[in-house]
């Protein structure tokens, strides 16, 4: 908890106000949440295309592609 507080204090010192730091952190949180949604959707699409078009070719050549 001390690390988080001290990091927050450093951000306030750099940006000058609590409101600016809170706004920046909120935007970062929103951006991260959008990336998580995008990553999940990308994985779903990739798996679908792989299973339909490439899985058999990889297995025939004793090669596996693991998406984690």
DADAPE-V695187 format. One record per residue. N is the residue number from 1. PSI is psi in whole degrees, 0 to 359 (none if undefined). BURIAL is 1 if it has 9 or more other C-alpha atoms within 8 Angstrom, else 0. D_FIRST is the distance of its C-alpha to the first C-alpha in Angstrom with 1 decimal. Layout:
BEGIN
n=(N | N)
psi=(PSI | PSI)
burial=(BURIAL | BURIAL)
d_first=(D_FIRST | D_FIRST)
END
This chain:
BEGIN
n=(1 | 2 | 3 | 4 | 5 | 6 | 7 | 8 | 9 | 10 | 11 | 12 | 13 | 14 | 15 | 16 | 17 | 18 | 19 | 20 | 21 | 22 | 23 | 24 | 25 | 26 | 27 | 28 | 29 | 30 | 31 | 32 | 33 | 34 | 35 | 36 | 37 | 38 | 39 | 40 | 41 | 42 | 43 | 44 | 45 | 46 | 47 | 48 | 49 | 50 | 51 | 52 | 53 | 54 | 55 | 56 | 57 | 58 | 59 | 60 | 61 | 62 | 63 | 64 | 65 | 66 | 67 | 68)
psi=(323 | 320 | 315 | 315 | 315 | 323 | 318 | 318 | 321 | 320 | 319 | 320 | 322 | 312 | 343 | 341 | 152 | 318 | 319 | 316 | 317 | 319 | 315 | 314 | 323 | 319 | 320 | 320 | 314 | 316 | 316 | 317 | 321 | 321 | 320 | 317 | 316 | 316 | 319 | 318 | 319 | 315 | 317 | 314 | 315 | 314 | 319 | 312 | 316 | 312 | 321 | 323 | 331 | 340 | 313 | 320 | 316 | 317 | 324 | 330 | 14 | 42 | 138 | 142 | 122 | 120 | 117 | none)
burial=(0 | 0 | 0 | 0 | 0 | 0 | 0 | 1 | 0 | 0 | 1 | 1 | 0 | 0 | 0 | 0 | 0 | 0 | 0 | 1 | 1 | 0 | 0 | 0 | 0 | 0 | 0 | 0 | 0 | 0 | 0 | 0 | 0 | 0 | 0 | 0 | 0 | 0 | 0 | 0 | 0 | 0 | 1 | 0 | 0 | 0 | 1 | 0 | 1 | 1 | 1 | 0 | 0 | 1 | 1 | 0 | 0 | 1 | 1 | 0 | 0 | 0 | 0 | 0 | 0 | 0 | 0 | 0)
d_first=(0.0 | 3.8 | 5.4 | 5.3 | 6.3 | 8.7 | 10.0 | 10.7 | 12.4 | 14.4 | 15.5 | 16.6 | 18.5 | 20.2 | 21.2 | 21.9 | 20.7 | 18.0 | 20.5 | 21.1 | 17.6 | 17.2 | 20.5 | 19.8 | 16.7 | 18.8 | 21.6 | 19.6 | 18.5 | 22.2 | 23.4 | 21.4 | 22.7 | 26.2 | 26.0 | 25.1 | 28.1 | 30.3 | 29.4 | 30.3 | 33.5 | 34.5 | 34.1 | 36.3 | 38.9 | 39.0 | 39.4 | 42.2 | 44.1 | 43.6 | 44.9 | 47.8 | 48.9 | 47.7 | 46.8 | 50.4 | 51.0 | 48.1 | 49.1 | 52.7 | 51.7 | 49.4 | 46.4 | 43.2 | 40.5 | 37.2 | 34.7 | 31.3)
END
